[in-house]
Amino acid sequence: MTSLDELFAAAPPHADAPVARGGTDELRRDAFVAALASQIRHAPEDGFVMALTGEWGSGKTSLLNLVEDQLPDEKVVRFNPWLISGTEQLVEQFFGELGGQLEAKDERFKEVGRLLKEYGARLKPFQVLPFAGAWIGRAATAAEATSKMIEAAFPAGDSLESRRRGIREALDEQGTRIVVMIDDIDRLEDDEIRQVMRLVRLVGDFPHIVYLLAFDSERVVRVLGGGDPDEGRRFLQKIVQIQYSVPALEEAQLAALLRAEIRVKLSAARRVPDAERLDELVDRVLAPSTSTVREVRRYGNALPFALGVRGGDVDPVDLLALEAARLFLAPLHDELPAAARMLTGTQALDDEDERAALAADVEELIGAAGDERVARAWIGLLFPGVAARLEGRAPPRLPAQRVANRETLWIYLSKLLPLARISSEAVNAAADVFIAGGPLKEFLAYERRLFNQLLERLPDAVRDRGGADGLSASSERVERSLVDVLARAEEVNRTRVINDTAVWALHELIALALLPLADAEERGAAAWKLLQGVEAPRMRRWVTDGVFPSSGRRQALVDDDCGWAMRRAVCADVLAMPVEERRELPGLAVLLNWVARVDDEALPELHGWLDDPDVFAQYLATVPAGTERPKLLEGLPDRDARLRLLAEAPEPPRGRARRAWSTARRLTGADA
């Protein structure tokens, strides 16, 4: 993982800036720009108003700049009313800016510029602007007040119309086309939008001037119509003679821009995503959620921070998807803390009512997102266990960095690495040593919880960092790295059972170490070394299951002769276990059930063990919650009577006795 400074230096944020004059348009809108410029050059000479419309961020300002590049013989004046504070200054500033820019561009326009500035200054005291055929002024509530203000502004022999006539004559005399571009109208307050449109109506008939207005049509027509878009469109048609829409971006263009943004940011962070999942994210979530270049840039700007703040501990595609939800599916993202338990559940739902409740919760979450199709695809991408649970299946086992694991989701939500969470840097360092076949003791000295996390994440890290061709054959990897892992697991496991995911990871590490070895004989010799490297029967059983699995879900790493010999050795270890150890052993039921399945001849002896009330209680206390028919209880003399006797006893307050009582009630149906 790169440092934060390196990350932000390699992937700096985009400024929210349009394509500059003389710049290149990545979206290939050259033909549209050329047509717009040609329309301006051939517009009527008695004044003409055009509009370029598009939603916020669609690239209107960029297109204005590109059009201006194609108007070398015209005088282009830019006016942005958003930079002016309030309607009080709008009239004077417009005419002042128009006149000032014309004076600065060409000596021939000095007289026109002076007349325009004077015209605006005369209008300033009472803000007279035409609207719907009437002259409306700030002091127009009384005709007498209005008359006095006009007399003060225009002395005898002068008038508003005479001033307008003088401007027209000056414009006719110089004869050069002037293009007035007014941008960002949609950013104004409602009163300011109305004022700008009144202003354009006032000056729209000045000769040799073409006005090109840029705005979001939906907002402007709603304002002009007082909330009635149809009325607003009718009024706009009285002002604008022709209107063009910013060309819509094709989905393929947006997808290409998004992939380019993501590629740069991930490269800077040195993260390699799952290509198939990344394509699904872009095609089904990001592309449908973005419609403008600004939205793509805004998304890209968010990624370096997310990748830099514990980004190494979250799967990169998951991280990209979470940032997409934060920006484009905000209601869904806001609900993540409350929905975390529901989205990251790990148990299959056998009960129909439970599945119905989960389905209702999921639909409520999707419905809040706005775009249900995108939200559904987003949940499917990040939390595949939801669909599995709705079908009554157990969720798939996923790498620890996936946010379908609740702790990882909280790393993202808190933007911090919890004190009880091992870092990706530590996992990667251990993976590198495992690949090289070096000693791992110094990397494994974690307390039980962190050690479990290291085990859970280590196989994926080894595969990711081992290269496309996999690991090379190495006896050192078996004799040093893997033995170190097993020895530390045995230490951690003396007082408590390491979790199922960590056991699965142990089996994965055994396969990663043994499979590259040349043949079954060499793998068999290595497997016996592993078995001899641990002493506790539970650990020896896990090693044996790792090289010679009891189920067909994993590949056997040794031949039948070797595998059965290892099983018999472990069974012998279990049968030799002292009675004191039986009474206190965590995971006793799982171990004895395994022996009962492997060696039928051991059943009578194991049944005899259960005659000891403490061993029987420990056995029941350690039966996994989902086990309906524990193997060792099959054929047990007086099984039902013994279970009923325990189930009908008063509920113990806590500890092993209470766990045994709960198992007895479940197996006898007393809780039904």
Secondary structure as GFF3:
##gff-version 3
##sequence-region A 1 672
A	DSSP	alpha_helix	4	10	.	.	.	ID=ss1
A	DSSP	alpha_helix	30	41	.	.	.	ID=ss2
A	DSSP	beta_strand	48	53	.	.	.	ID=ss3
A	DSSP	alpha_helix	60	69	.	.	.	ID=ss4
A	DSSP	beta_strand	75	79	.	.	.	ID=ss5
A	DSSP	three_ten_helix	81	83	.	.	.	ID=ss6
A	DSSP	three_ten_helix	87	89	.	.	.	ID=ss7
A	DSSP	alpha_helix	90	105	.	.	.	ID=ss8
A	DSSP	three_ten_helix	107	109	.	.	.	ID=ss9
A	DSSP	alpha_helix	110	123	.	.	.	ID=ss10
A	DSSP	beta_strand	129	131	.	.	.	ID=ss11
A	DSSP	beta_strand	134	136	.	.	.	ID=ss12
A	DSSP	alpha_helix	143	153	.	.	.	ID=ss13
A	DSSP	alpha_helix	160	174	.	.	.	ID=ss14
A	DSSP	beta_strand	178	182	.	.	.	ID=ss15
A	DSSP	three_ten_helix	185	187	.	.	.	ID=ss16
A	DSSP	alpha_helix	190	203	.	.	.	ID=ss17
A	DSSP	beta_strand	209	215	.	.	.	ID=ss18
A	DSSP	alpha_helix	217	224	.	.	.	ID=ss19
A	DSSP	alpha_helix	229	239	.	.	.	ID=ss20
A	DSSP	beta_strand	242	245	.	.	.	ID=ss21
A	DSSP	alpha_helix	251	269	.	.	.	ID=ss22
A	DSSP	alpha_helix	275	281	.	.	.	ID=ss23
A	DSSP	pi_helix	282	286	.	.	.	ID=ss24
A	DSSP	alpha_helix	287	289	.	.	.	ID=ss25
A	DSSP	alpha_helix	293	308	.	.	.	ID=ss26
A	DSSP	three_ten_helix	311	313	.	.	.	ID=ss27
A	DSSP	alpha_helix	316	328	.	.	.	ID=ss28
A	DSSP	alpha_helix	330	334	.	.	.	ID=ss29
A	DSSP	alpha_helix	336	343	.	.	.	ID=ss30
A	DSSP	alpha_helix	352	368	.	.	.	ID=ss31
A	DSSP	alpha_helix	372	382	.	.	.	ID=ss32
A	DSSP	alpha_helix	384	390	.	.	.	ID=ss33
A	DSSP	alpha_helix	406	414	.	.	.	ID=ss34
A	DSSP	alpha_helix	424	436	.	.	.	ID=ss35
A	DSSP	three_ten_helix	441	443	.	.	.	ID=ss36
A	DSSP	alpha_helix	448	465	.	.	.	ID=ss37
A	DSSP	alpha_helix	475	476	.	.	.	ID=ss38
A	DSSP	pi_helix	477	482	.	.	.	ID=ss39
A	DSSP	alpha_helix	483	492	.	.	.	ID=ss40
A	DSSP	alpha_helix	500	514	.	.	.	ID=ss41
A	DSSP	alpha_helix	520	532	.	.	.	ID=ss42
A	DSSP	alpha_helix	537	547	.	.	.	ID=ss43
A	DSSP	alpha_helix	560	575	.	.	.	ID=ss44
A	DSSP	alpha_helix	579	584	.	.	.	ID=ss45
A	DSSP	alpha_helix	588	598	.	.	.	ID=ss46
A	DSSP	three_ten_helix	600	602	.	.	.	ID=ss47
A	DSSP	alpha_helix	603	609	.	.	.	ID=ss48
A	DSSP	alpha_helix	613	621	.	.	.	ID=ss49
A	DSSP	three_ten_helix	631	633	.	.	.	ID=ss50
A	DSSP	alpha_helix	639	647	.	.	.	ID=ss51
A	DSSP	alpha_helix	655	668	.	.	.	ID=ss52
###
